Amino acid sequence: DIDKASESVDSASATDASATDASGTDASGTDSASTADAATTDSVETEEALESAEPIAATIWVSDPNCETFVEESASVSANYTARDLVDGVLAASWAGTDPAIVDVVVAIDPETAIAEVDLTQAPTSSRQLQSLSSCEMHVLFGAIEQTLVRDPKLGIDAVEFFIG
């Protein structure tokens, strides 16, 4: 009985291996190369559609003038926006022209913990350091980024950690 089971597994493997003949046509008569080409074409068309999609309005949160709370603003982003796009929106809305200047942002999201790590790099020519911000400036910069990322339902972020590079 064990030999018969082994033979039937071997014949099934042989059948599976011959499912696509030398011409690239599978048992159903479908050309496997055409199927792969169609999938690639669909993928390219989908990427092009996403890239050419009209911008949408996403919500970002910025500090009120008294640094007490956050107010909602709208930022124009692509339909397939990322956390980085929202951080850029916050920086453009509330930090542009401020010293220290932010020259790079890296956002990494851990999907298991839902924690976003935001690494901010300041311009080496800045006269001030991010570590020396007043409490109001911290609210404007770090608080607004945190509120924006945590409150965005698409991103699914529960917490934000900041790093200064």
C-alpha positions as CSV (number, residue, x, y, z in Angstrom):
1,D,0.0,0.0,0.0
2,I,2.9,2.4,0.8
3,D,4.4,1.7,-2.7
4,K,1.0,2.4,-4.4
5,A,0.7,5.7,-2.5
6,S,4.2,6.6,-3.5
7,E,3.5,5.7,-7.2
8,S,0.4,7.8,-7.2
9,V,2.2,10.8,-5.7
10,D,4.9,10.3,-8.4
11,S,2.4,10.2,-11.2
12,A,0.6,13.3,-9.9
13,S,3.9,15.1,-9.8
14,A,4.6,14.1,-13.4
15,T,1.1,15.3,-14.4
16,D,1.7,18.7,-12.7
17,A,5.1,19.0,-14.3
18,S,3.7,18.4,-17.8
19,A,0.8,20.8,-17.3
20,T,2.6,23.3,-19.5
21,D,3.8,21.9,-22.8
22,A,6.9,23.0,-24.7
23,S,4.9,25.7,-26.5
24,G,4.1,27.4,-23.2
25,T,0.4,26.4,-23.3
26,D,-1.0,24.9,-20.2
27,A,-3.6,22.1,-19.9
28,S,-6.5,24.6,-20.2
29,G,-5.1,25.9,-23.5
30,T,-3.9,29.2,-22.0
31,D,-0.5,30.6,-23.1
32,S,1.4,31.0,-19.9
33,A,3.6,33.7,-21.3
34,S,0.6,35.7,-22.4
35,T,-0.9,35.4,-18.9
36,A,2.3,36.7,-17.4
37,D,2.5,39.6,-19.9
38,A,-1.1,40.5,-19.1
39,A,-0.4,40.6,-15.4
40,T,2.6,42.8,-16.0
41,T,0.6,45.1,-18.2
42,D,-2.2,45.3,-15.6
43,S,0.4,46.1,-12.9
44,V,2.0,48.9,-15.0
45,E,-1.4,50.4,-15.9
46,T,-2.4,50.3,-12.2
47,E,0.9,52.2,-11.2
48,E,0.3,54.7,-14.0
49,A,-3.3,55.3,-12.8
50,L,-2.1,55.9,-9.2
51,E,0.7,58.3,-10.3
52,S,-1.7,60.2,-12.6
53,A,-4.5,60.3,-10.0
54,E,-5.8,63.7,-9.0
55,P,-4.5,64.9,-5.7
56,I,-6.8,64.5,-2.7
57,A,-7.2,66.6,0.4
58,A,-5.8,64.9,3.5
59,T,-6.1,66.2,7.0
60,I,-3.1,67.5,8.8
61,W,-3.0,68.9,12.3
62,V,-1.1,72.1,13.2
63,S,-0.8,74.1,16.4
64,D,-3.0,77.0,17.2
65,P,-1.2,80.3,17.7
66,N,-1.2,79.9,21.5
67,C,0.4,76.4,21.3
68,E,-2.4,75.0,23.4
69,T,-4.2,72.7,21.0
70,F,-4.2,71.5,17.4
71,V,-6.4,72.7,14.5
72,E,-7.3,70.7,11.4
73,E,-6.0,71.9,8.0
74,S,-6.2,70.4,4.6
75,A,-3.2,69.3,2.6
76,S,-3.1,68.3,-1.0
77,V,-1.5,64.8,-1.4
78,S,-1.6,62.0,-4.0
79,A,-4.4,59.5,-3.6
80,N,-1.8,56.9,-2.5
81,Y,-0.2,59.1,0.1
82,T,2.3,58.0,2.7
83,A,3.1,59.0,6.2
84,R,6.1,60.9,4.8
85,D,3.7,62.9,2.6
86,L,1.7,64.0,5.6
87,V,4.8,64.9,7.6
88,D,5.9,67.0,4.6
89,G,2.5,68.7,4.7
90,V,2.9,69.6,8.4
91,L,6.4,70.9,7.8
92,A,5.2,73.1,4.9
93,A,2.2,74.4,6.8
94,S,3.9,75.2,10.1
95,W,7.7,74.9,10.0
96,A,8.8,76.4,6.6
97,G,11.4,79.1,7.1
98,T,11.9,78.3,10.7
99,D,15.3,77.7,12.3
100,P,16.4,75.0,12.6
101,A,15.6,74.0,9.1
102,I,14.6,70.3,8.5
103,V,16.4,69.0,5.4
104,D,15.4,65.3,5.5
105,V,12.6,63.2,7.0
106,V,12.5,59.4,7.1
107,V,9.4,57.7,8.4
108,A,9.3,54.0,9.1
109,I,6.2,52.3,10.4
110,D,6.3,48.9,12.2
111,P,3.0,47.2,11.1
112,E,3.1,44.8,14.1
113,T,3.3,47.6,16.8
114,A,1.7,50.4,14.8
115,I,4.5,52.7,15.9
116,A,5.9,55.2,13.4
117,E,9.6,56.2,13.8
118,V,10.2,59.7,12.4
119,D,13.8,60.7,11.9
120,L,14.3,64.4,11.3
121,T,17.6,65.7,10.0
122,Q,18.3,69.4,10.5
123,A,20.4,71.6,8.2
124,P,24.0,71.7,9.3
125,T,24.0,75.4,8.8
126,S,21.1,76.0,11.3
127,S,22.0,78.3,14.1
128,R,19.9,76.4,16.6
129,Q,19.5,72.7,17.4
130,L,16.2,70.8,17.5
131,Q,17.1,69.8,21.0
132,S,16.9,73.4,22.1
133,L,13.4,74.2,21.0
134,S,11.0,75.9,23.4
135,S,8.0,74.0,24.6
136,C,5.8,75.9,22.2
137,E,8.1,75.1,19.3
138,M,8.1,71.4,20.3
139,H,4.3,71.5,20.3
140,V,4.3,73.1,16.8
141,L,6.8,70.6,15.3
142,F,6.6,67.3,17.1
143,G,3.1,67.5,18.4
144,A,1.6,68.4,15.0
145,I,3.5,65.5,13.3
146,E,2.3,63.1,16.0
147,Q,-1.3,64.2,15.9
148,T,-1.4,64.1,12.1
149,L,0.0,60.6,11.9
150,V,-2.0,59.1,14.7
151,R,-5.3,60.6,13.6
152,D,-5.0,59.5,10.0
153,P,-7.2,56.4,9.6
154,K,-5.5,55.1,6.5
155,L,-2.1,54.8,8.2
156,G,-3.2,52.9,11.3
157,I,-0.5,54.4,13.5
158,D,-0.9,54.3,17.3
159,A,2.2,56.1,18.5
160,V,5.1,58.1,17.1
161,E,8.7,58.1,18.2
162,F,11.1,60.9,17.1
163,F,14.8,60.7,16.3
164,I,17.1,63.5,15.4
165,G,19.7,62.7,12.8
